[in-house]
Amino acid sequence: MPITLNSYNLHEAEKRLCTEALQSAGNIIGAAALLGITRHALKRRILKLEINWRSAPEKAAA
């Protein structure tokens, strides 16, 4: 799926790519595979970019 970036802001581009991968894969391991990075690298990016991600989506529904 092609992603169009709204600006050349690297921080925003990285955040959007990580968010899209997480939504697409549904979990950190799958998203990391989509991005071609390790799950530890993705976890570091989630913290660095302050991405609101829950590993258990059922908690959000509660």
C-alpha positions in Angstrom: 0.0 0.0 0.0 1.5 3.3 -1.0 1.8 6.0 1.7 1.9 9.7 0.7 3.7 12.0 3.1 2.4 15.4 3.8 5.8 17.0 4.4 9.5 16.2 4.6 9.5 16.0 8.4 11.4 12.9 9.2 9.9 12.6 12.7 6.3 12.7 11.4 7.2 10.3 8.5 8.7 7.7 10.8 5.8 8.0 13.2 3.3 7.5 10.4 5.1 4.5 9.0 5.3 2.8 12.4 1.6 3.6 13.1 0.5 2.3 9.7 2.5 -0.9 10.2 1.1 -1.5 13.7 -2.5 -1.0 12.5 -1.9 -3.2 9.4 -0.1 -6.1 11.3 -2.1 -5.8 14.5 0.9 -6.6 16.7 4.5 -5.5 17.2 6.2 -8.6 15.8 4.2 -8.4 12.5 4.7 -4.6 12.2 8.5 -5.0 12.8 8.6 -7.6 10.0 6.7 -5.2 7.6 9.2 -2.5 8.4 12.2 -4.8 8.1 13.4 -4.1 11.7 13.6 -6.1 14.9 10.7 -5.9 17.4 13.1 -4.3 19.9 13.9 -1.6 17.4 10.2 -1.0 16.9 9.6 -0.8 20.6 12.3 1.8 20.9 10.7 3.8 18.1 7.2 3.5 19.8 8.7 5.0 23.0 10.8 7.7 21.1 7.9 8.8 18.9 5.3 8.6 21.7 3.0 6.3 19.7 0.0 5.3 21.7 0.0 1.5 21.1 -1.5 -1.2 23.2 -0.3 -4.7 22.6 -3.7 -6.0 23.8 -6.5 -4.2 21.8 -9.2 -5.8 24.0 -8.1 -3.6 26.9 -9.1 -0.5 24.8 -12.6 -1.9 24.5 -13.0 -2.3 28.2 
